[in-house]
Structure formats: structure tokens, C-alpha cells
Amino acid sequence: MSAPTQPSEIAREVLRLFAARRISPTPDNFRSLYYEVAGTPDADGPFPDKFVRVLARQLPRDTGERARIARQLEQALAENNPDACRQALAEYLASLRIDQPPPWNELIGTLLRQWESRQVGWTAARKRESLDHVLGANDPATLFMRLQGLVRSWLQAPADPASPAPPASVQAATLPAADTSEAGNNARPDVRVLASGETGEFLAAYQELLQLALDSVVPPLLAELPDLAQEAGKFSHAVKTATSAEDLRAIATRLRKFAYRLEMVGGDRAEIQAGIINLLRLLLENIDQIVVDDSWLGGQIELLRDVLGKPANVRLIDDAERRLRDIIYKQSQLKHNHSEAQRSLKEMLAGFVDHLASFAESTGTYHDRIDTCADRISAARDIAEIGDVLGEVMRESQSMREQASRSRDELQATRERVREAEARMTELQQQLDEASRLMRHDQLTGVLNRRGLAEAFEKEAARARRHGGTLSLALLDLDNFKQLNDNFGHRTGDEALVHLATIIRKSLRPQDTLSRHGGEEFILLYPDTTLDQAQAALIRLQRELTRNFFLSHESKLLITFSAGVTEWTPADTMDTAIQRADEAMYAAKQAGKNKVIAHPPA
Ligand SMILES: Nc1nc2c(ncn2[C@@H]2O[C@H](COP(=O)(O)OP(=O)(O)OP(=O)(O)O)[C@@H](O)[C@H]2O)c(=O)[nH]1
């Protein structure tokens, strides 16, 4: 008989062998029999979890990113999830990748060529001076970056027509000594232009350009440095009032020094920024110890660590700020709620205990007195004596009754206070719910909520408007989510939403934004992305989701989504763009689900 090839046939044969060989039906035995019957080698073998466990303990956690992945690995091991273990190990390996060294040979080649060429505005002395300054960088990465910037500015400067570059050997010999002096340094380009017959026109254009840079380009960069901004203003004024090339040359000398100061300030700022990010990281490393036990807060902190682990850019800083604000807000609300609840409980308990004590004391005294009376009655010799004792019993009972009724009133008042405390607690809970609503992040998935999306959209639309860039918006809706909820329960439905959000987040670029629009709908913003590119990104996302099954109670569930995508135009509000994406998403559902449909703006 030929070996079975269909999985169902193989499985049937495996079951038969279990019985025939009396082998215990463990997953490992099933696996090895399966490959034996199929006649193919077991490529993976059983998952070496013991080995991975030892490895996980020894993995260096020298960066926030690696510490995070090592935690993920431990979690996957604890959940006995080989797929997640493999993924965490792959991520860890990726984090060890050593960046390629920058292409120094190319850069030095271009630098030499450009050094020998002549560009308008770049005398040899000026080039040397700039190079000296750049060589002051104190680490190779900065040196590479600055050198690249310098060579780029030479490349971008127009070639000097009046002075074709001589061969290198000649040029080295003919570099005029005067060039190294300040006067020679500045004189060359202007003198040539003055002699060219187009002096007036060139000077006017040069002046205009310089002024434009000083009035429009420099001030926004110096918003926090009013002294330097003021100096730029003075330069602009000097350029405006300059009447000759001589005037401009004098300004150029001062302007060069000013440019160096700007460069130094830029370097300082970069250092300050790196310092602040390090401080934030340190804060986050320790914040776990002080926050109350709240899984949402834990998730937010984890995400924030993630954000700070990536190279800083303005969008990531925005995101970090939003998350930190939410953490602080919720933490303060929870703390307030806690201490209020504690105070009310303490008061109630103290009152109750006092009350019980005094009640017990008074009933104890009453019983003692009644006992004494009983003794006196049994010892009484005549009716008159009994009458006295009975009178005392009546008085004691009357006083006990009064005390009991007082106690009842006090108990009622205590109950009233408990009721008020309860109402206050409910009110606090509502305030906390309101606080959650006011936050920018969805409590279940940790991605932005509608409020967060509205803020992000405003910023992205403003950026696109400013730079004339593109911005695409997509609306995603999980397919057959009701069925998933009905078959596996609401909690599994929630876990599917978290899974989807996690996969999407992993596949996004740092500048993209993900938000939960409600229920099983998500909205994505793709800055600097055309409609076609966004559609392609969504299709890649669909594939990613097919590769990463959603695991629920040991079973792998395939979840899919339908999406509509559109491109924002300056005439759009967030709602009009969402409406277009929604229409396209609806069309995707109609077309059979698990599809992405684009809806270009009219
Ligand atoms: N578990 C869970 N379910 C939710 C949540 N929000 C909405 N739902 C459920 O999502 C389901 C959405 O159902 P439908 O709108 O009929 O959509 P669907 O079943 O995905 O069908 P199609 O969109 O046509 O593919 C409803 O059963 C809601 O109760 C949530 O936060 N968690």
C-alpha cells in the first residue's frame, strides 16, 4: 500500500499506530509518528523549551528594547507559546544587528572632488575653515553627518563659471596664499561677479536671498533663543541697507561667526534632547514600582518605553507626551479615589466600634443591676422591700429603654453616613469614568481613542497643509466579529481586538497613527503617503495578520478585516475624510470582506 499523503489520512494512520504500538498519546509522540507516516523529516523537532528558558535568563538586558523583548520571551515561555517564543527570539536577534558602517570611502571621494572644484561663494579658505570646524566633531557618527552636510552644501552651490577648476596638481600649487586671509577669502567671488557686468542684478538677488534666509528661515529655528534671533534681525537690517559688495563682504565675515555659534547651539540642543530622553527612560524604568496595580497603566508604560526606545522624532515625542499625560492623569485620579475611600471606611469603622463598645458597656451595667435586684428580691423578707426593688427594676429598665432608643437613633445616623459615603464612592467612580473618557487612549487596546485621534488628525492635517504633503486615512473593520463573540465569548472578542491592534502597531512606521474608532473599528493615519501607497500598506497588513494567527485557548483563529482608504484634501474635515473611508469600507464588506477599497477624493 502506498504511504498516505493527505493530512487526514496520515492522522488516521497515526491513530492506528498509537493503538498498535501501545504508545502514550502525547503531542511529541503524535508529532514523530506523523512525520514517520508522512515519510518526511521532522524539520522543526519538538520545541526546546528548557534550552530557551536557560537562554532567556542569560539574555543581556542592556537596553530598554532588549529588556522589553526578554520580558516578552519570558511571558511566551510562561504561556507555553512556541510561536511567540520564536518571534521574541527573532526580535532579540534583530536588536543585536550591528549597523552598517557609513560609506566613508564614497564620502571622502566626493569630498576630494568637490574640494578641487570651484563653487560660487566657496573660496578655498572658506572651505578649509568649514572643514576645520567640522573636524572638531568628537564622535565618528557626528563627524560623518557633519562632513556629509558640508559636502552637500558644496554640491548644491552653483559651479563657479569664472573659475573653472584646474587639475588637482595645478590647483594645489596655485591656491593663492592671500586666500587664507580674511580679505582674500571674501574678495574672490564678489570681485569676479562685479567684473562680469551683471553686478547690479547679481547683488540684488544675493541681497534678497540673504535677507529671506535671515527673516524667514532663521527666526523660527531660534524661537527659544531671543538673543540670537535679535542678532539675526540686525544682520537682516545690515543686508537691507548694504549698498556695495564691500558692505556685503563685511557682513559675510560677521555672519560666518554667527553661523558657527548657531551650529554650536544646535549641537547643545541635540545633547540636551538626548539627556531628557535618558531621564525619561530612567523615570520609566522605575515608575513600575510606584504605580498602583492597573493593567491599563502597565500597558501604557510599556508602550511609552517602546516609543522612547526608537530614534526621537517629533511625532514620537508627541506620542510620548500624550501617553505620559494620560498616565499622570489616571494615576492622580486613582490615588484621589483610593484615599477618599480609605478615609470614609476608617471613619465608619471607628464610629461603629465606639458605638458597639458603649452599647455593650451599658447593657452589661444593666444586666449587673438586674442581677443585684434579683438577688435582693430573693432575699426580701416582706412585700414592701420587694416593692422597693421592683421600683428600682422599673427605673433601670426605663433608663435602658431610653439608652436603646438613643443607640437606635445613633445607629440610624451611622447608616445614613454609610449611605452618603457609598453615594460619594459612586460619584468618584463616575468621575474616574469621566477621566477615562477624557483621556486620549483606549483602555482596552492602548491605542488612541477618538479624542486622541482628533488631536493627531489636527496636527497631521496642519503639517500636510504647511508642507503641501499627502495624508491618507483608512478605516478598518474586523470581519464577522459578532460571530467570533457569539462562538467564543466576549472576552475572546476583546483579546482579538488587542491582537489586531498589536499586529497593526508593529507594522506601522513611527509617523503613522492608529486609533480605535469604537467597537471593532480602527482608523489609521498615514502621513506623506499617497492613496496607492496607503492601499498597498493595508494589503501588506492583511498578509501580516494572516501570518500571525490569533491564539485563543490553544486554537489558532484567523481574523480578517475590511478596509476603506481615502486621501485627505485641504477641503476635508476629519469627519468628511472618515465618511469617504467608511463608504469604501462598506463597499469592501459588500464585495465579500477581507478587502481594501480606495475612495479617491472628488
Ligand atoms: N468583544 C467585544 N465585542 C464588541 C466590542 N464592541 C462591539 N462589539 C461587538 O461587535 C459586534 C459587531 O457586529 P456587526 O456590526 O454585526 O459586525 P460583524 O459581525 O463584524 O459583521 P461584518 O462587519 O459585516 O463583518 C457586535 O456583536 C458587538 O457587540 C468590544 O469592545 N468587545
The ligand as an ORCA input file, in Angstrom:
! r2SCAN-3c Opt
* xyz 0 1
  N     -15.841     41.630     22.472
  C     -16.221     42.832     22.066
  N     -17.231     42.923     21.167
  C     -17.593     44.153     20.749
  C     -16.970     45.316     21.224
  N     -17.561     46.376     20.601
  C     -18.504     45.885     19.770
  N     -18.539     44.535     19.852
  C     -19.397     43.579     19.132
  O     -19.012     43.585     17.775
  C     -20.108     43.043     17.005
  C     -20.213     43.790     15.706
  O     -21.139     43.126     14.942
  P     -21.583     43.587     13.489
  O     -21.639     45.083     13.445
  O     -22.810     42.822     13.144
  O     -20.372     43.206     12.578
  P     -19.697     41.831     12.176
  O     -20.244     40.645     12.879
  O     -18.232     42.055     12.315
  O     -20.078     41.714     10.676
  P     -19.351     42.413      9.453
  O     -18.839     43.758      9.923
  O     -20.384     42.529      8.393
  O     -18.219     41.520      9.065
  C     -21.338     43.177     17.894
  O     -21.728     41.886     18.301
  C     -20.841     43.960     19.114
  O     -21.483     43.547     20.311
  C     -15.923     45.178     22.187
  O     -15.331     46.135     22.667
  N     -15.585     43.915     22.567
*
